[in-house]
Amino acid sequence: MSNLFKPFINNERQQRLFDKADKIADLVKQRVPEAEKTATLPKENLQDLKSEDYVSLPLPNEYGGQNLSLYELILMQERLAAGDGATALSIGWHMGIVMELSEQQLWPKDKFNMIASEIVNHQKVLNRASTEPATGSPTRGGKPETNAVKDGDFYILNGRKSFTSMASSLDYFVVSAYVEDKEAVGWFLIDKDTPGISVDHTWDTLGMRGTGSDDLVLHDVKLADDLLVELASEEPRKPKGWLLHIPACYLGIAIAARNDAILFAKSYQPNSLDTTISEVPHVKQKIGEMELKLMQARHFMYRIAEKWDEKPEERDLLGPELAAVKTVATNTANEVVDLAMRIAGGRGLAKGSRFEQYYRDVRAGLHNPPMDDMVIQMLAGRALK
């Protein structure tokens, strides 16, 4: 459709990847009402992603993936989010974690080889489970209350994790815990069928309902000690480029709201006017403002992704820019959806339209990491050095 927002495609490979995301986006969009009602990720959505080998794309070529670049990741995630933001955000965690594990080699090689084989050959999906009710976001530095106690050649884990996206659909959990004998925070790779693992369906939120981010409960979970795959390092945290999947998701939702608002403006003609409302000055003003805001945020996001891809040696310096992209994009997404709602007027509040869902979903972006206050403090600190 001619008035859809133009994707930033530069070559044939990007076009092929975008087309894959485009196809899936059209499929998952149809199941949004179901996801909104049940507050879960529809199993068919995950199956659509798996049938297109979407979940193995970030793996290196030698493992059977396509060595997805950061630019390509956000290109695909932005389009997927325009179909359904909750599905995009959910699978974005898996995609980003696989990219991080591939690039930074955080795990023992045999464990990475095993999980890579599972992803490529069986399209298995994983996510980290780090947030807890008492500690809040792990980016704030709280120590996990989930604990791992050594018992011979095993560890016994007990605890509860909140905000576990796709909890009921995951094949593997990467669970943070305080490892008592190491006196450090570590991460355990846990198969979903491990005894003692259960999902408590607590997810009942205003926005992003379709992520199914329920609580993961661990009760006397017994794990071989080699499933402790990662220990927290005392070295400064490295920037995580893959977290751009978050701003890409919320800008995708904003693009969908923008598209729907323009379609509405070009088709709605009250009997008080001789034209559709697209010719009304204040509506044109709002459309122009949406264009400007999206243009600014998207060019910023894609340029930082290009820098990440093109200059790996400078990645350690990109932390502030990556964080700034998230703050700019999520706030812009809220502003754009608000403008779209103003164009739609009272009709935008109807459950039969997507506007009110866009409005609820982009609000969630303000609570994904990094938080705005941390970003502003980081930028101030850099400026004052």
C-alpha positions in Angstrom: 0.0 0.0 0.0 1.5 3.3 -1.1 1.1 5.1 2.2 2.8 2.5 4.4 6.0 3.7 6.0 9.0 2.9 3.8 11.4 0.3 5.3 15.1 1.1 5.2 16.2 -1.6 2.8 19.6 -1.4 1.1 20.2 -4.7 -0.7 18.7 -7.9 -1.9 19.5 -9.9 1.3 17.8 -7.3 3.4 14.8 -7.4 1.1 14.6 -11.2 1.5 14.7 -10.9 5.3 12.2 -8.1 5.3 9.8 -10.2 3.2 10.1 -13.0 5.7 9.1 -10.7 8.5 6.4 -9.2 6.4 4.8 -12.6 5.8 4.9 -13.5 9.4 3.6 -10.1 10.5 0.5 -10.5 8.4 -0.2 -13.9 10.0 0.3 -12.9 13.6 -1.8 -9.8 13.2 -4.9 -11.9 12.7 -4.5 -13.4 16.2 -4.2 -10.2 18.1 -7.8 -10.4 19.5 -7.0 -13.9 20.9 -3.8 -12.8 22.5 -5.5 -9.8 24.1 -8.2 -12.0 25.5 -6.0 -14.7 26.9 -2.9 -12.6 27.8 -0.7 -15.3 26.2 1.4 -15.6 23.1 -0.7 -17.7 20.7 1.1 -21.0 20.0 0.4 -20.5 16.2 2.5 -17.3 16.3 5.5 -19.1 17.5 4.9 -21.9 15.0 4.8 -19.3 12.2 8.2 -18.0 13.3 9.7 -21.5 13.6 8.3 -22.6 10.2 10.2 -19.7 8.6 13.4 -20.5 10.5 13.1 -17.1 12.0 14.5 -18.2 15.4 17.8 -19.5 14.0 18.6 -16.5 11.9 21.0 -14.9 14.4 23.3 -17.9 14.6 26.6 -17.9 12.7 26.6 -19.5 9.3 28.7 -22.4 10.4 26.0 -23.4 12.9 23.3 -23.2 10.2 22.1 -19.7 10.9 22.4 -16.6 8.7 24.6 -14.5 11.0 22.0 -11.8 11.2 23.4 -8.3 11.6 22.0 -5.8 14.1 20.7 -3.7 11.2 18.9 -6.7 9.8 17.5 -7.6 13.2 15.9 -4.2 13.8 14.6 -4.1 10.1 12.8 -7.4 10.7 11.6 -6.7 14.2 10.2 -3.3 13.3 8.1 -4.9 10.5 7.0 -7.8 12.8 5.9 -5.3 15.5 3.7 -3.5 13.0 1.8 -6.7 12.8 1.8 -7.5 16.5 4.1 -5.7 18.9 3.7 -8.4 21.6 5.0 -11.2 19.3 7.9 -9.0 18.1 9.0 -8.1 21.7 8.7 -11.7 22.8 10.8 -13.3 20.0 13.1 -10.3 20.1 14.5 -11.5 23.5 15.3 -14.9 22.0 16.9 -13.3 18.9 19.0 -10.9 20.9 20.2 -13.4 23.4 21.3 -15.8 20.6 23.2 -12.9 19.0 24.9 -12.0 22.3 25.9 -15.6 23.0 27.3 -15.9 19.4 29.2 -12.7 19.5 30.6 -12.7 23.0 31.1 -16.5 23.6 29.7 -16.3 27.1 29.1 -20.0 27.6 31.3 -23.1 27.5 31.7 -24.1 23.8 30.0 -27.5 24.3 26.9 -25.9 25.9 26.7 -23.3 23.1 27.1 -26.0 20.5 24.2 -27.9 22.1 21.8 -25.0 22.2 22.8 -23.9 18.7 21.9 -27.4 17.5 18.6 -27.3 19.3 17.8 -23.9 17.7 18.8 -24.9 14.2 17.5 -28.5 14.0 14.4 -28.2 16.2 13.8 -24.4 16.2 13.9 -24.3 20.0 13.3 -21.0 21.7 14.9 -19.6 24.9 14.8 -16.5 27.1 16.5 -15.2 30.2 14.5 -15.2 33.4 16.2 -12.5 35.6 13.5 -10.1 37.0 12.1 -10.8 40.4 9.3 -9.2 42.4 11.7 -8.0 45.2 14.6 -6.8 43.0 12.7 -5.2 40.1 14.6 -4.8 36.9 18.0 -6.6 37.0 19.5 -3.4 35.4 19.1 -1.7 38.7 21.7 -4.1 40.2 19.6 -6.0 42.8 20.9 -9.5 43.8 18.6 -12.4 42.9 16.7 -13.9 45.7 16.6 -17.1 43.6 19.4 -19.2 45.1 21.4 -22.1 44.0 22.8 -24.4 46.6 25.5 -27.0 45.8 24.6 -30.6 46.5 27.4 -32.9 45.4 27.6 -32.7 41.6 24.3 -30.9 41.5 22.7 -27.5 42.3 19.3 -27.1 43.9 17.5 -24.0 42.8 14.5 -22.3 44.5 12.9 -19.0 43.5 10.4 -17.1 41.5 11.0 -15.0 38.4 8.5 -12.4 37.1 8.1 -10.8 33.6 9.2 -14.0 31.9 8.1 -13.3 28.3 6.7 -16.4 26.5 7.0 -18.4 29.8 4.5 -21.0 28.7 6.0 -21.3 25.2 9.7 -21.5 25.9 11.8 -24.6 25.4 14.7 -23.4 27.6 15.1 -20.9 30.4 18.3 -19.1 31.3 17.7 -18.4 34.9 19.8 -16.1 37.1 20.5 -17.1 40.7 22.8 -16.3 43.6 25.3 -19.2 43.6 26.2 -19.7 47.2 29.5 -21.7 46.8 30.7 -19.2 44.1 29.5 -16.1 46.1 28.4 -14.7 42.8 25.4 -14.4 40.5 25.2 -17.1 37.8 22.9 -18.3 35.0 21.6 -21.8 34.6 20.4 -23.4 31.4 17.2 -25.2 32.2 15.0 -27.4 30.0 11.3 -26.6 30.3 10.6 -30.2 31.2 12.9 -30.3 34.2 11.1 -31.4 37.4 10.3 -28.5 39.8 9.7 -26.0 37.0 6.3 -24.5 36.7 4.6 -21.4 35.2 2.2 -19.3 37.4 -0.2 -17.5 35.1 0.1 -14.1 36.7 0.2 -11.9 33.6 -2.8 -9.6 33.5 -1.6 -6.2 32.3 -2.7 -3.1 30.5 -0.3 -3.4 27.6 1.7 -6.1 25.8 -0.7 -8.7 26.9 0.2 -11.1 24.2 3.8 -11.6 25.5 2.4 -14.0 28.2 5.1 -12.7 30.6 4.0 -15.0 33.5 6.0 -15.9 36.6 8.5 -18.8 36.4 8.5 -20.8 39.6 11.5 -23.0 40.7 10.9 -25.5 43.5 13.8 -27.7 44.4 15.0 -27.8 40.8 17.9 -30.2 40.6 20.5 -29.4 38.0 23.9 -31.0 37.0 26.6 -28.5 37.9 27.6 -28.1 34.2 24.3 -26.4 33.6 25.8 -23.4 35.4 26.7 -21.8 32.0 27.7 -18.3 33.0 28.9 -16.3 36.0 28.6 -12.6 36.4 31.9 -10.8 35.6 33.3 -8.0 37.8 34.4 -6.2 34.6 32.3 -3.3 33.4 29.3 -4.4 31.4 29.7 -4.3 27.6 27.1 -2.5 25.6 24.4 -4.8 24.2 23.6 -3.8 20.7 20.9 -6.5 20.4 18.8 -4.5 22.9 17.8 -2.3 19.9 15.1 -4.9 19.3 13.2 -3.0 22.0 13.1 0.4 20.2 12.5 -1.4 16.9 9.5 -3.0 18.4 7.9 0.2 19.7 8.6 2.1 16.6 7.0 -0.7 14.6 3.8 -0.3 16.7 4.0 3.5 16.1 4.3 2.9 12.4 1.2 0.7 12.5 -0.7 3.4 14.3 0.5 6.0 11.8 -0.6 3.8 8.9 -4.0 3.2 10.3 -4.5 6.9 11.1 -3.7 7.9 7.6 -6.0 5.2 6.2 -8.7 6.5 8.5 -8.1 10.2 7.5 -8.2 9.3 3.8 -11.5 7.4 4.1 -13.5 9.2 6.7 -15.8 12.0 5.4 -18.3 13.4 7.9 -21.4 15.0 6.2 -20.2 18.4 7.4 -17.3 18.3 4.9 -17.0 18.1 1.2 -13.7 16.1 1.5 -12.3 13.4 3.8 -10.7 14.7 7.0 -7.2 14.2 5.4 -7.8 17.7 3.9 -8.5 19.3 7.2 -5.5 21.5 8.3 -5.3 20.3 11.9 -5.3 16.7 10.7 -2.6 17.4 8.2 -0.6 19.0 11.0 -0.8 15.9 13.1 0.1 13.7 10.1 3.1 15.9 9.4 4.2 15.7 13.1 4.0 11.9 13.1 6.2 11.8 9.9 8.8 14.1 11.5 9.0 12.2 14.8 9.2 8.8 13.1 11.8 10.1 10.7 14.0 11.4 13.5 13.8 8.4 15.7 14.2 5.8 12.9 17.2 7.5 11.3 18.9 7.6 14.7 18.2 4.0 15.4 19.3 2.6 12.0 22.4 4.8 12.0 23.6 3.5 15.4 22.9 -0.1 14.2 25.0 0.6 11.1 27.9 1.9 13.4 27.6 -1.3 15.5 27.8 -3.5 12.4 30.5 -1.6 10.5 32.9 -0.8 13.3 33.1 -3.7 15.8 36.2 -2.2 17.3 34.2 0.8 18.5 31.3 -1.1 20.1 32.5 -0.6 23.6 32.0 3.1 23.1 28.4 2.9 21.9 26.7 2.4 25.2 25.3 5.9 25.6 24.1 6.0 22.0 22.4 2.6 22.2 20.7 3.7 25.4 19.7 7.1 23.9 18.1 5.3 20.9 15.8 3.4 23.3 14.8 6.5 25.2 14.1 8.5 22.0 12.3 5.7 20.3 10.0 4.7 23.1 9.0 8.2 23.9 8.5 9.0 20.2 6.3 5.9 19.8 4.1 7.2 22.6 3.9 10.6 21.0 3.1 9.2 17.6 0.4 6.9 18.8 -1.1 9.8 20.8 -1.3 11.8 17.6 -2.9 8.9 15.7 -5.5 8.6 18.5 -6.3 12.4 18.1 -6.8 11.9 14.4 -9.1 8.9 14.9 -11.0 10.8 17.6 -13.5 8.9 19.8 -13.4 6.0 17.3 -9.9 5.4 18.5 -11.2 4.2 21.9 -13.3 1.4 20.4 -12.1 -2.1 21.0 -13.0 -2.9 17.4 -10.1 -0.7 16.2 -6.4 -1.2 17.0 -5.7 2.3 18.1 -6.5 1.8 21.8 -4.3 -1.3 21.8 -1.4 0.6 20.2 -1.9 3.2 22.9 -1.6 0.6 25.7 1.2 -1.3 24.1 3.6 1.6 23.5 3.2 2.6 27.1 5.0 -0.6 28.1 8.1 0.5 26.2 8.8 3.1 28.9 9.3 0.3 31.4 11.7 -1.8 29.3 15.4 -1.4 30.0 17.3 0.9 30.1 15.0 3.3 32.0 14.8 6.9 31.0 16.3 8.2 34.2 19.4 5.9 33.9 19.9 7.0 30.3 19.8 10.7 31.1 22.2 10.2 34.0 24.5 8.3 31.8 24.5 11.0 29.2 25.0 13.7 31.8 28.0 11.8 33.3 29.6 11.5 29.9 29.2 15.2 29.2 30.6 16.2 32.6 33.8 14.1 32.3 
